[in-house]
Amino acid sequence: MILGKITAKAQTTIPRAVRRALGLKPGDEVVWEIDGDHVIMTRAHAETDPFVGNFSSFTEWASEADCKAFDHH
């Protein structure tokens, strides 16, 4: 078991053993899931955000004039 504390600002440090096990580095994102009275923290992957790499759904800015204005070919 790995024990941690919550600061007065409701912050905590991810323990070194957890960071190493998940391969986490500064700037990496994590995902928190609540399952009853348990919390599961995992390393975030691009597929967890439906908008990462999926801007094809934003067609309102994809006109020929927009592409020329933003130098997209």
C-alpha positions as CSV (number, residue, x, y, z in Angstrom):
1,M,0.0,0.0,0.0
2,I,1.2,3.5,-0.8
3,L,0.1,6.3,1.5
4,G,-0.3,10.0,0.5
5,K,-1.7,13.2,2.0
6,I,-3.9,15.9,0.8
7,T,-2.8,19.5,1.3
8,A,-4.9,22.4,2.6
9,K,-5.4,23.3,-1.1
10,A,-6.8,19.8,-1.8
11,Q,-3.6,18.8,-3.7
12,T,-1.6,15.6,-3.5
13,T,1.7,14.4,-5.0
14,I,1.6,11.2,-7.1
15,P,4.1,9.0,-5.3
16,R,7.3,8.0,-7.1
17,A,6.4,4.3,-7.2
18,V,3.1,5.2,-9.0
19,R,4.8,7.6,-11.4
20,R,7.4,4.9,-12.3
21,A,4.8,2.1,-12.6
22,L,2.8,4.3,-15.1
23,G,5.8,5.9,-16.8
24,L,4.6,9.4,-15.9
25,K,6.7,12.4,-16.5
26,P,6.1,16.1,-15.7
27,G,3.4,17.5,-18.1
28,D,1.8,14.1,-18.6
29,E,-2.0,13.9,-18.1
30,V,-3.8,11.4,-16.0
31,V,-7.4,10.2,-16.0
32,W,-9.5,9.8,-12.8
33,E,-12.4,7.4,-12.7
34,I,-14.7,7.0,-9.7
35,D,-16.0,3.5,-9.1
36,G,-18.1,3.5,-5.9
37,D,-15.8,4.3,-3.1
38,H,-12.7,3.7,-5.2
39,V,-10.8,5.9,-7.6
40,I,-8.8,4.5,-10.5
41,M,-6.1,6.7,-11.9
42,T,-4.5,5.9,-15.2
43,R,-2.2,7.5,-17.7
44,A,-4.1,9.5,-20.2
45,H,-3.8,8.5,-23.9
46,A,-4.8,10.6,-26.9
47,E,-7.9,8.4,-27.5
48,T,-9.4,9.4,-24.1
49,D,-10.1,12.9,-25.6
50,P,-12.5,12.6,-28.5
51,F,-11.3,15.9,-30.0
52,V,-7.6,15.1,-30.2
53,G,-6.8,14.5,-33.8
54,N,-10.5,14.6,-34.8
55,F,-11.1,18.2,-35.9
56,S,-12.9,16.9,-39.1
57,S,-16.1,17.5,-37.2
58,F,-15.5,21.2,-37.1
59,T,-16.6,21.8,-40.7
60,E,-17.9,25.4,-40.1
61,W,-14.3,26.6,-40.6
62,A,-13.3,24.4,-43.5
63,S,-14.6,26.5,-46.4
64,E,-12.2,27.4,-49.3
65,A,-12.1,31.0,-48.0
66,D,-11.1,29.8,-44.5
67,C,-8.4,27.5,-45.9
68,K,-6.9,30.4,-47.9
69,A,-7.1,32.8,-44.9
70,F,-5.3,30.3,-42.7
71,D,-2.9,29.1,-45.4
72,H,-4.2,25.6,-45.3
73,H,-3.9,23.6,-48.6
